[in-house]
Amino acid sequence: QVQLVQSGGGLVQAGGSLRLSCVYSGRTFSGDAMGWYRQAPGRELEFVAAIWSGLSTYYTDSVRGRFTVSRDKDKNTVYLQMNILKPEDTAVYYCNSEPPKSDCWGQGTQVTVSS
């Protein structure tokens, strides 16, 4: 059973915007905070943003003010709106719960920001 299905991403010029979506299994992630993570080439996976069931949010410093995480509980979907993208945002982005469940990673979506 697929637990997470991601969409969005792609190639964009610096300063541009993209939106990522992640549809999650309501049964598996019921009541969980949901998070976005990313892994750039040659680097470790890093936390990007999270949103709790009460809709409070938290961001890593490098994206705060540029990225916005949101969720639609009725659709079991979490979003990551990414604005003012920078080349250093280039990475494969993943969604999962926060903290992440080790066996439930989404398929990942590539975000490439050209300078």
N, CA, C and O atoms as a printed pandas DataFrame, in Angstrom:
     atom_number atom_name residue_name chain_id  residue_number  x_coord  y_coord  z_coord
0              1         N          GLN        A               1    0.851   -1.195    0.000
1              2        CA          GLN        A               1    0.000    0.000    0.000
2              3         C          GLN        A               1    0.882    1.239    0.000
3              4         O          GLN        A               1    1.764    1.391    0.845
4              5         N          VAL        A               2    0.631    2.122   -0.961
5              6        CA          VAL        A               2    1.409    3.353   -1.050
6              7         C          VAL        A               2    0.948    4.304    0.037
7              8         O          VAL        A               2   -0.242    4.592    0.167
8              9         N          GLN        A               3    1.900    4.786    0.811
9             10        CA          GLN        A               3    1.577    5.639    1.943
10            11         C          GLN        A               3    1.640    7.119    1.614
11            12         O          GLN        A               3    0.908    7.922    2.193
12            13         N          LEU        A               4    2.521    7.482    0.678
13            14        CA          LEU        A               4    2.743    8.874    0.336
14            15         C          LEU        A               4    2.929    8.986   -1.168
15            16         O          LEU        A               4    3.692    8.222   -1.760
16            17         N          VAL        A               5    2.242    9.926   -1.783
17            18        CA          VAL        A               5    2.381   10.174   -3.205
18            19         C          VAL        A               5    2.676   11.651   -3.410
19            20         O          VAL        A               5    1.865   12.515   -3.078
20            21         N          GLN        A               6    3.839   11.921   -3.956
21            22        CA          GLN        A               6    4.275   13.301   -4.148
22            23         C          GLN        A               6    4.076   13.752   -5.583
23            24         O          GLN        A               6    4.070   12.938   -6.506
24            25         N          SER        A               7    3.914   15.045   -5.761
25            26        CA          SER        A               7    3.836   15.637   -7.088
26            27         C          SER        A               7    4.378   17.051   -7.015
27            28         O          SER        A               7    4.585   17.603   -5.934
28            29         N          GLY        A               8    4.602   17.623   -8.180
29            30        CA          GLY        A               8    5.162   18.958   -8.256
30            31         C          GLY        A               8    6.655   18.904   -8.527
31            32         O          GLY        A               8    7.180   17.871   -8.943
32            33         N          GLY        A               9    7.317   19.985   -8.297
33            34        CA          GLY        A               9    8.744   20.053   -8.550
34            35         C          GLY        A               9    9.031   20.367  -10.001
35            36         O          GLY        A               9    8.127   20.668  -10.781
36            37         N          GLY        A              10   10.313   20.292  -10.352
37            38        CA          GLY        A              10   10.733   20.573  -11.711
38            39         C          GLY        A              10   11.908   21.518  -11.753
39            40         O          GLY        A              10   12.654   21.657  -10.783
40            41         N          LEU        A              11   12.060   22.163  -12.888
41            42        CA          LEU        A              11   13.175   23.079  -13.117
42            43         C          LEU        A              11   12.662   24.510  -13.148
43            44         O          LEU        A              11   11.679   24.811  -13.825
44            45         N          VAL        A              12   13.327   25.381  -12.418
45            46        CA          VAL        A              12   12.911   26.775  -12.359
46            47         C          VAL        A              12   14.147   27.658  -12.235
47            48         O          VAL        A              12   15.174   27.227  -11.712
48            49         N          GLN        A              13   14.047   28.885  -12.713
49            50        CA          GLN        A              13   15.153   29.826  -12.559
50            51         C          GLN        A              13   15.160   30.408  -11.150
51            52         O          GLN        A              13   14.133   30.455  -10.473
52            53         N          ALA        A              14   16.312   30.840  -10.735
53            54        CA          ALA        A              14   16.436   31.475   -9.432
54            55         C          ALA        A              14   15.447   32.636   -9.325
55            56         O          ALA        A              14   15.271   33.417  -10.260
56            57         N          GLY        A              15   14.815   32.722   -8.170
57            58        CA          GLY        A              15   13.796   33.735   -7.955
58            59         C          GLY        A              15   12.392   33.257   -8.264
59            60         O          GLY        A              15   11.417   33.934   -7.938
60            61         N          GLY        A              16   12.283   32.108   -8.882
61            62        CA          GLY        A              16   10.989   31.566   -9.247
62            63         C          GLY        A              16   10.322   30.819   -8.115
63            64         O          GLY        A              16   10.813   30.797   -6.986
64            65         N          SER        A              17    9.182   30.198   -8.438
65            66        CA          SER        A              17    8.372   29.503   -7.442
66            67         C          SER        A              17    7.975   28.120   -7.941
67            68         O          SER        A              17    7.853   27.879   -9.142
68            69         N          LEU        A              18    7.781   27.233   -6.997
69            70        CA          LEU        A              18    7.243   25.903   -7.264
70            71         C          LEU        A              18    6.387   25.492   -6.081
71            72         O          LEU        A              18    6.559   25.994   -4.970
72            73         N          ARG        A              19    5.465   24.577   -6.329
73            74        CA          ARG        A              19    4.676   24.017   -5.239
74            75         C          ARG        A              19    4.735   22.502   -5.295
75            76         O          ARG        A              19    4.520   21.887   -6.340
76            77         N          LEU        A              20    5.026   21.927   -4.163
77            78        CA          LEU        A              20    5.033   20.481   -4.018
78            79         C          LEU        A              20    3.778   20.045   -3.275
79            80         O          LEU        A              20    3.276   20.745   -2.396
80            81         N          SER        A              21    3.288   18.874   -3.652
81            82        CA          SER        A              21    2.135   18.291   -2.973
82            83         C          SER        A              21    2.469   16.878   -2.520
83            84         O          SER        A              21    3.286   16.190   -3.132
84            85         N          CYS        A              22    1.837   16.465   -1.458
85            86        CA          CYS        A              22    2.053   15.119   -0.936
86            87         C          CYS        A              22    0.732   14.610   -0.377
87            88         O          CYS        A              22    0.219   15.135    0.612
88            89         N          VAL        A              23    0.192   13.588   -1.017
89            90        CA          VAL        A              23   -1.018   12.951   -0.513
90            91         C          VAL        A              23   -0.591   11.791    0.384
91            92         O          VAL        A              23    0.165   10.916   -0.037
92            93         N          TYR        A              24   -1.072   11.792    1.599
93            94        CA          TYR        A              24   -0.643   10.777    2.557
94            95         C          TYR        A              24   -1.823    9.902    2.979
95            96         O          TYR        A              24   -2.987   10.294    2.899
96            97         N          SER        A              25   -1.470    8.711    3.425
97            98        CA          SER        A              25   -2.475    7.786    3.927
98            99         C          SER        A              25   -3.016    8.293    5.260
99           100         O          SER        A              25   -2.267    8.473    6.220
100          101         N          GLY        A              26   -4.313    8.517    5.304
101          102        CA          GLY        A              26   -4.908    9.012    6.533
102          103         C          GLY        A              26   -4.778    8.024    7.670
103          104         O          GLY        A              26   -4.672    8.416    8.832
104          105         N          ARG        A              27   -4.785    6.742    7.338
105          106        CA          ARG        A              27   -4.679    5.716    8.378
106          107         C          ARG        A              27   -3.279    5.700    8.975
107          108         O          ARG        A              27   -3.116    5.607   10.192
108          109         N          THR        A              28   -2.267    5.791    8.113
109          110        CA          THR        A              28   -0.893    5.694    8.589
110          111         C          THR        A              28   -0.455    6.949    9.329
111          112         O          THR        A              28    0.294    6.876   10.304
112          113         N          PHE        A              29   -0.923    8.089    8.866
113          114        CA          PHE        A              29   -0.429    9.356    9.398
114          115         C          PHE        A              29   -1.492   10.111   10.202
115          116         O          PHE        A              29   -1.384   11.321   10.398
116          117         N          SER        A              30   -2.481    9.417   10.647
117          118        CA          SER        A              30   -3.558   10.060   11.390
118          119         C          SER        A              30   -3.023   10.826   12.591
119          120         O          SER        A              30   -2.357   10.261   13.458
120          121         N          GLY        A              31   -3.321   12.114   12.630
121          122        CA          GLY        A              31   -2.926   12.932   13.766
122          123         C          GLY        A              31   -1.480   13.351   13.795
123          124         O          GLY        A              31   -1.075   14.100   14.684
124          125         N          ASP        A              32   -0.674   12.880   12.827
125          126        CA          ASP        A              32    0.755   13.185   12.836
126          127         C          ASP        A              32    1.029   14.589   12.322
127          128         O          ASP        A              32    0.279   15.135   11.512
128          129         N          ALA        A              33    2.115   15.155   12.811
129          130        CA          ALA        A              33    2.695   16.296   12.130
130          131         C          ALA        A              33    3.301   15.776   10.833
131          132         O          ALA        A              33    3.803   14.654   10.781
132          133         N          MET        A              34    3.252   16.585    9.803
133          134        CA          MET        A              34    3.830   16.211    8.518
134          135         C          MET        A              34    5.008   17.118    8.210
135          136         O          MET        A              34    4.999   18.309    8.523
136          137         N          GLY        A              35    6.020   16.532    7.593
137          138        CA          GLY        A              35    7.231   17.291    7.335
138          139         C          GLY        A              35    7.709   17.153    5.907
139          140         O          GLY        A              35    7.379   16.201    5.200
140          141         N          TRP        A              36    8.497   18.134    5.504
141          142        CA          TRP        A              36    9.209   18.110    4.235
142          143         C          TRP        A              36   10.704   18.052    4.530
143          144         O          TRP        A              36   11.202   18.696    5.454
144          145         N          TYR        A              37   11.390   17.273    3.730
145          146        CA          TYR        A              37   12.818   17.078    3.894
146          147         C          TYR        A              37   13.448   17.163    2.499
147          148         O          TYR        A              37   12.750   17.046    1.492
148          149         N          ARG        A              38   14.743   17.362    2.446
149          150        CA          ARG        A              38   15.399   17.394    1.143
150          151         C          ARG        A              38   16.810   16.847    1.251
151          152         O          ARG        A              38   17.443   16.870    2.307
152          153         N          GLN        A              39   17.273   16.355    0.114
153          154        CA          GLN        A              39   18.631   15.846    0.037
154          155         C          GLN        A              39   19.277   16.342   -1.244
155          156         O          GLN        A              39   18.856   15.989   -2.346
156          157         N          ALA        A              40   20.287   17.153   -1.087
157          158        CA          ALA        A              40   21.051   17.666   -2.214
158          159         C          ALA        A              40   22.142   16.669   -2.563
159          160         O          ALA        A              40   22.537   15.865   -1.718
160          161         N          PRO        A              41   22.635   16.709   -3.791
161          162        CA          PRO        A              41   23.686   15.776   -4.191
162          163         C          PRO        A              41   24.895   15.850   -3.267
163          164         O          PRO        A              41   25.426   16.929   -3.003
164          165         N          GLY        A              42   25.321   14.690   -2.779
165          166        CA          GLY        A              42   26.485   14.633   -1.923
166          167         C          GLY        A              42   26.266   15.105   -0.507
167          168         O          GLY        A              42   27.218   15.210    0.266
168          169         N          ARG        A              43   25.023   15.392   -0.152
169          170        CA          ARG        A              43   24.742   15.904    1.193
170          171         C          ARG        A              43   23.738   15.003    1.893
171          172         O          ARG        A              43   23.055   14.197    1.263
172          173         N          GLU        A              44   23.664   15.155    3.195
173          174        CA          GLU        A              44   22.733   14.360    3.972
174          175         C          GLU        A              44   21.321   14.918    3.863
175          176         O          GLU        A              44   21.111   16.075    3.499
176          177         N          LEU        A              45   20.378   14.073    4.185
177          178        CA          LEU        A              45   18.985   14.488    4.233
178          179         C          LEU        A              45   18.824   15.558    5.304
179          180         O          LEU        A              45   19.355   15.424    6.407
180          181         N          GLU        A              46   18.095   16.616    4.981
181          182        CA          GLU        A              46   17.876   17.669    5.959
182          183         C          GLU        A              46   16.404   18.017    6.071
183          184         O          GLU        A              46   15.637   17.903    5.115
184          185         N          PHE        A              47   16.040   18.442    7.258
185          186        CA          PHE        A              47   14.679   18.902    7.532
186          187         C          PHE        A              47   14.449   20.250    6.850
187          188         O          PHE        A              47   15.341   21.098    6.822
188          189         N          VAL        A              48   13.250   20.441    6.302
189          190        CA          VAL        A              48   12.911   21.701    5.663
190          191         C          VAL        A              48   11.789   22.416    6.419
191          192         O          VAL        A              48   11.936   23.573    6.812
192          193         N          ALA        A              49   10.675   21.722    6.617
193          194        CA          ALA        A              49    9.520   22.368    7.231
194          195         C          ALA        A              49    8.587   21.309    7.795
195          196         O          ALA        A              49    8.623   20.148    7.385
196          197         N          ALA        A              50    7.760   21.720    8.733
197          198        CA          ALA        A              50    6.779   20.807    9.312
198          199         C          ALA        A              50    5.512   21.569    9.647
199          200         O          ALA        A              50    5.531   22.777    9.881
200          201         N          ILE        A              51    4.414   20.836    9.665
201          202        CA          ILE        A              51    3.126   21.407   10.051
202          203         C          ILE        A              51    2.412   20.402   10.938
203          204         O          ILE        A              51    2.325   19.214   10.631
204          205         N          TRP        A              52    1.908   20.917   12.043
205          206        CA          TRP        A              52    1.218   20.060   12.997
206          207         C          TRP        A              52   -0.263   20.005   12.700
207          208         O          TRP        A              52   -0.768   20.783   11.891
208          209         N          SER        A              53   -0.957   19.100   13.342
209          210        CA          SER        A              53   -2.380   18.941   13.077
210          211         C          SER        A              53   -3.157   20.194   13.451
211          212         O          SER        A              53   -4.224   20.459   12.897
212          213         N          GLY        A              54   -2.622   20.961   14.388
213          214        CA          GLY        A              54   -3.252   22.225   14.755
214          215         C          GLY        A              54   -2.856   23.361   13.846
215          216         O          GLY        A              54   -3.246   24.505   14.076
216          217         N          LEU        A              55   -2.076   23.059   12.802
217          218        CA          LEU        A              55   -1.653   23.969   11.741
218          219         C          LEU        A              55   -0.524   24.910   12.152
219          220         O          LEU        A              55   -0.215   25.853   11.423
220          221         N          SER        A              56    0.087   24.674   13.288
221          222        CA          SER        A              56    1.298   25.433   13.568
222          223         C          SER        A              56    2.406   24.893   12.677
223          224         O          SER        A              56    2.376   23.735   12.261
224          225         N          THR        A              57    3.380   25.742   12.390
225          226        CA          THR        A              57    4.427   25.381   11.440
226          227         C          THR        A              57    5.805   25.705   11.991
227          228         O          THR        A              57    5.958   26.484   12.931
228          229         N          TYR        A              58    6.795   25.087   11.381
229          230        CA          TYR        A              58    8.181   25.354   11.737
230          231         C          TYR        A              58    9.044   25.157   10.498
231          232         O          TYR        A              58    8.805   24.258    9.692
232          233         N          TYR        A              59   10.057   26.018   10.360
233          234        CA          TYR        A              59   10.913   25.984    9.185
234          235         C          TYR        A              59   12.378   25.990    9.582
235          236         O          TYR        A              59   12.751   26.546   10.615
236          237         N          THR        A              60   13.192   25.375    8.766
237          238        CA          THR        A              60   14.612   25.525    8.938
238          239         C          THR        A              60   14.985   26.960    8.539
239          240         O          THR        A              60   14.311   27.576    7.714
240          241         N          ASP        A              61   16.042   27.473    9.122
241          242        CA          ASP        A              61   16.375   28.880    8.928
242          243         C          ASP        A              61   16.564   29.260    7.462
243          244         O          ASP        A              61   16.198   30.364    7.059
244          245         N          SER        A              62   17.118   28.379    6.678
245          246        CA          SER        A              62   17.468   28.733    5.303
246          247         C          SER        A              62   16.255   28.936    4.403
247          248         O          SER        A              62   16.388   29.505    3.319
248          249         N          VAL        A              63   15.079   28.485    4.822
249          250        CA          VAL        A              63   13.890   28.639    3.974
250          251         C          VAL        A              63   12.833   29.519    4.615
251          252         O          VAL        A              63   11.858   29.893    3.964
252          253         N          ARG        A              64   13.016   29.847    5.868
253          254        CA          ARG        A              64   11.995   30.647    6.559
254          255         C          ARG        A              64   11.812   31.978    5.844
255          256         O          ARG        A              64   12.782   32.666    5.526
256          257         N          GLY        A              65   10.555   32.331    5.596
257          258        CA          GLY        A              65   10.232   33.552    4.876
258          259         C          GLY        A              65   10.095   33.361    3.375
259          260         O          GLY        A              65    9.568   34.230    2.680
260          261         N          ARG        A              66   10.567   32.224    2.875
261          262        CA          ARG        A              66   10.457   31.934    1.444
262          263         C          ARG        A              66    9.529   30.748    1.165
263          264         O          ARG        A              66    8.821   30.732    0.158
264          265         N          PHE        A              67    9.535   29.775    2.046
265          266        CA          PHE        A              67    8.708   28.587    1.881
266          267         C          PHE        A              67    7.525   28.644    2.840
267          268         O          PHE        A              67    7.616   29.197    3.936
268          269         N          THR        A              68    6.409   28.059    2.400
269          270        CA          THR        A              68    5.226   27.955    3.239
270          271         C          THR        A              68    4.678   26.542    3.170
271          272         O          THR        A              68    4.395   26.024    2.090
272          273         N          VAL        A              69    4.532   25.924    4.337
273          274        CA          VAL        A              69    3.952   24.582    4.404
274          275         C          VAL        A              69    2.498   24.717    4.837
275          276         O          VAL        A              69    2.169   25.523    5.708
276          277         N          SER        A              70    1.641   23.925    4.224
277          278        CA          SER        A              70    0.221   23.938    4.565
278          279         C          SER        A              70   -0.331   22.525    4.398
279          280         O          SER        A              70    0.313   21.646    3.824
280          281         N          ARG        A              71   -1.524   22.338    4.910
281          282        CA          ARG        A              71   -2.130   21.009    4.753
282          283         C          ARG        A              71   -3.638   21.143    4.640
283          284         O          ARG        A              71   -4.250   22.057    5.193
284          285         N          ASP        A              72   -4.216   20.201    3.903
285          286        CA          ASP        A              72   -5.667   20.092    3.768
286          287         C          ASP        A              72   -6.026   18.751    4.395
287          288         O          ASP        A              72   -5.804   17.700    3.794
288          289         N          LYS        A              73   -6.570   18.787    5.580
289          290        CA          LYS        A              73   -6.853   17.550    6.295
290          291         C          LYS        A              73   -7.921   16.729    5.593
291          292         O          LYS        A              73   -7.882   15.498    5.616
292          293         N          ASP        A              74   -8.868   17.405    4.972
293          294        CA          ASP        A              74   -9.947   16.680    4.283
294          295         C          ASP        A              74   -9.419   15.894    3.102
295          296         O          ASP        A              74   -9.970   14.853    2.744
296          297         N          LYS        A              75   -8.346   16.393    2.495
297          298        CA          LYS        A              75   -7.761   15.729    1.328
298          299         C          LYS        A              75   -6.515   14.925    1.690
299          300         O          LYS        A              75   -5.875   14.336    0.819
300          301         N          ASN        A              76   -6.175   14.902    2.975
301          302        CA          ASN        A              76   -4.946   14.207    3.406
302          303         C          ASN        A              76   -3.755   14.633    2.556
303          304         O          ASN        A              76   -2.990   13.799    2.072
304          305         N          THR        A              77   -3.615   15.921    2.387
305          306        CA          THR        A              77   -2.572   16.457    1.520
306          307         C          THR        A              77   -1.800   17.548    2.247
307          308         O          THR        A              77   -2.378   18.389    2.935
308          309         N          VAL        A              78   -0.502   17.516    2.081
309          310        CA          VAL        A              78    0.357   18.568    2.608
310          311         C          VAL        A              78    1.077   19.207    1.427
311          312         O          VAL        A              78    1.445   18.531    0.467
312          313         N          TYR        A              79    1.269   20.502    1.512
313          314        CA          TYR        A              79    1.866   21.276    0.426
314          315         C          TYR        A              79    3.120   21.992    0.916
315          316         O          TYR        A              79    3.282   22.278    2.102
316          317         N          LEU        A              80    3.984   22.264   -0.029
317          318        CA          LEU        A              80    5.135   23.125    0.236
318          319         C          LEU        A              80    5.224   24.138   -0.895
319          320         O          LEU        A              80    5.627   23.809   -2.010
320          321         N          GLN        A              81    4.845   25.359   -0.595
321          322        CA          GLN        A              81    4.959   26.455   -1.549
322          323         C          GLN        A              81    6.348   27.052   -1.400
323          324         O          GLN        A              81    6.721   27.513   -0.321
324          325         N          MET        A              82    7.098   27.043   -2.468
325          326        CA          MET        A              82    8.482   27.511   -2.432
326          327         C          MET        A              82    8.614   28.743   -3.323
327          328         O          MET        A              82    8.425   28.666   -4.537
328          329         N          ASN        A              83    8.938   29.868   -2.712
329          330        CA          ASN        A              83    9.104   31.120   -3.433
330          331         C          ASN        A              83   10.545   31.605   -3.324
331          332         O          ASN        A              83   11.303   31.153   -2.466
332          333         N          ILE        A              84   10.902   32.514   -4.188
333          334        CA          ILE        A              84   12.249   33.100   -4.200
334          335         C          ILE        A              84   13.289   31.974   -4.136
335          336         O          ILE        A              84   14.201   31.995   -3.309
336          337         N          LEU        A              85   13.130   31.019   -5.006
337          338        CA          LEU        A              85   14.011   29.860   -4.989
338          339         C          LEU        A              85   15.443   30.246   -5.335
339          340         O          LEU        A              85   15.691   31.142   -6.142
340          341         N          LYS        A              86   16.368   29.549   -4.705
341          342        CA          LYS        A              86   17.786   29.778   -4.906
342          343         C          LYS        A              86   18.443   28.496   -5.430
343          344         O          LYS        A              86   17.919   27.404   -5.210
344          345         N          PRO        A              87   19.568   28.613   -6.109
345          346        CA          PRO        A              87   20.255   27.399   -6.579
346          347         C          PRO        A              87   20.542   26.410   -5.448
347          348         O          PRO        A              87   20.535   25.199   -5.670
348          349         N          GLU        A              88   20.790   26.907   -4.262
349          350        CA          GLU        A              88   21.081   26.013   -3.141
350          351         C          GLU        A              88   19.850   25.258   -2.647
351          352         O          GLU        A              88   19.968   24.390   -1.782
352          353         N          ASP        A              89   18.680   25.573   -3.179
353          354        CA          ASP        A              89   17.470   24.806   -2.860
354          355         C          ASP        A              89   17.369   23.548   -3.728
355          356         O          ASP        A              89   16.497   22.709   -3.502
356          357         N          THR        A              90   18.248   23.416   -4.709
357          358        CA          THR        A              90   18.238   22.247   -5.572
358          359         C          THR        A              90   18.454   20.980   -4.751
359          360         O          THR        A              90   19.435   20.853   -4.019
360          361         N          ALA        A              91   17.524   20.053   -4.889
361          362        CA          ALA        A              91   17.571   18.819   -4.101
362          363         C          ALA        A              91   16.404   17.929   -4.505
363          364         O          ALA        A              91   15.512   18.343   -5.246
364          365         N          VAL        A              92   16.429   16.710   -4.008
365          366        CA          VAL        A              92   15.244   15.857   -4.052
366          367         C          VAL        A              92   14.478   16.101   -2.758
367          368         O          VAL        A              92   15.037   15.997   -1.666
368          369         N          TYR        A              93   13.224   16.419   -2.886
369          370        CA          TYR        A              93   12.384   16.737   -1.747
370          371         C          TYR        A              93   11.485   15.545   -1.418
371          372         O          TYR        A              93   10.934   14.891   -2.303
372          373         N          TYR        A              94   11.358   15.287   -0.122
373          374        CA          TYR        A              94   10.555   14.175    0.365
374          375         C          TYR        A              94    9.570   14.667    1.414
375          376         O          TYR        A              94    9.834   15.619    2.148
376          377         N          CYS        A              95    8.439   13.998    1.463
377          378        CA          CYS        A              95    7.529   14.245    2.578
378          379         C          CYS        A              95    7.469   12.997    3.457
379          380         O          CYS        A              95    7.757   11.887    3.011
380          381         N          ASN        A              96    7.100   13.204    4.681
381          382        CA          ASN        A              96    6.983   12.135    5.669
382          383         C          ASN        A              96    6.358   12.775    6.891
383          384         O          ASN        A              96    6.057   13.969    6.890
384          385         N          SER        A              97    6.167   11.998    7.914
385          386        CA          SER        A              97    5.710   12.585    9.161
386          387         C          SER        A              97    6.891   13.302    9.809
387          388         O          SER        A              97    8.030   13.156    9.366
388          389         N          GLU        A              98    6.623   14.064   10.839
389          390        CA          GLU        A              98    7.650   14.699   11.639
390          391         C          GLU        A              98    7.406   14.296   13.089
391          392         O          GLU        A              98    6.402   14.700   13.675
392          393         N          PRO        A              99    8.309   13.506   13.683
393          394        CA          PRO        A              99    9.509   12.933   13.091
394          395         C          PRO        A              99    9.168   11.888   12.039
395          396         O          PRO        A              99    8.075   11.322   12.059
396          397         N          PRO        A             100   10.086   11.629   11.127
397          398        CA          PRO        A             100    9.774   10.732   10.013
398          399         C          PRO        A             100    9.666    9.272   10.419
399          400         O          PRO        A             100   10.366    8.806   11.319
400          401         N          LYS        A             101    8.776    8.560    9.740
401          402        CA          LYS        A             101    8.654    7.110    9.889
402          403         C          LYS        A             101    9.656    6.487    8.912
403          404         O          LYS        A             101    9.638    6.803    7.722
404          405         N          SER        A             102   10.504    5.629    9.394
405          406        CA          SER        A             102   11.612    5.128    8.583
406          407         C          SER        A             102   11.157    4.343    7.365
407          408         O          SER        A             102   11.867    4.309    6.359
408          409         N          ASP        A             103   10.004    3.718    7.427
409          410        CA          ASP        A             103    9.568    2.866    6.319
410          411         C          ASP        A             103    8.471    3.506    5.479
411          412         O          ASP        A             103    7.761    2.805    4.759
412          413         N          CYS        A             104    8.321    4.824    5.559
413          414        CA          CYS        A             104    7.193    5.477    4.894
414          415         C          CYS        A             104    7.596    6.697    4.071
415          416         O          CYS        A             104    6.808    7.635    3.950
416          417         N          TRP        A             105    8.768    6.709    3.520
417          418        CA          TRP        A             105    9.172    7.855    2.713
418          419         C          TRP        A             105    8.420    7.899    1.388
419          420         O          TRP        A             105    8.154    6.864    0.778
420          421         N          GLY        A             106    8.076    9.123    0.948
421          422        CA          GLY        A             106    7.517    9.303   -0.377
422          423         C          GLY        A             106    8.576    9.019   -1.431
423          424         O          GLY        A             106    9.737    8.765   -1.112
424          425         N          GLN        A             107    8.160    9.065   -2.689
425          426        CA          GLN        A             107    9.080    8.701   -3.767
426          427         C          GLN        A             107   10.096    9.795   -4.061
427          428         O          GLN        A             107   11.071    9.565   -4.777
428          429         N          GLY        A             108    9.874   10.961   -3.521
429          430        CA          GLY        A             108   10.784   12.069   -3.763
430          431         C          GLY        A             108   10.450   12.782   -5.053
431          432         O          GLY        A             108    9.954   12.185   -6.008
432          433         N          THR        A             109   10.731   14.061   -5.061
433          434        CA          THR        A             109   10.513   14.846   -6.267
434          435         C          THR        A             109   11.690   15.797   -6.446
435          436         O          THR        A             109   12.128   16.442   -5.493
436          437         N          GLN        A             110   12.188   15.878   -7.652
437          438        CA          GLN        A             110   13.372   16.694   -7.934
438          439         C          GLN        A             110   12.985   18.157   -8.104
439          440         O          GLN        A             110   12.051   18.493   -8.832
440          441         N          VAL        A             111   13.719   19.004   -7.424
441          442        CA          VAL        A             111   13.611   20.449   -7.603
442          443         C          VAL        A             111   14.988   20.938   -8.030
443          444         O          VAL        A             111   15.980   20.736   -7.331
444          445         N          THR        A             112   15.031   21.580   -9.181
445          446        CA          THR        A             112   16.289   22.107   -9.694
446          447         C          THR        A             112   16.124   23.599   -9.953
447          448         O          THR        A             112   15.227   24.022  -10.682
448          449         N          VAL        A             113   16.998   24.383   -9.345
449          450        CA          VAL        A             113   16.953   25.829   -9.492
450          451         C          VAL        A             113   18.206   26.275  -10.223
451          452         O          VAL        A             113   19.323   26.083   -9.742
452          453         N          SER        A             114   18.012   26.867  -11.380
453          454        CA          SER        A             114   19.152   27.319  -12.170
454          455         C          SER        A             114   19.486   28.764  -11.838
455          456         O          SER        A             114   18.608   29.564  -11.515
456          457         N          SER        A             115   20.752   29.077  -11.923
457          458        CA          SER        A             115   21.197   30.445  -11.591
458          459         C          SER        A             115   21.154   31.353  -12.810
459          460         O          SER        A             115   21.494   32.533  -12.713
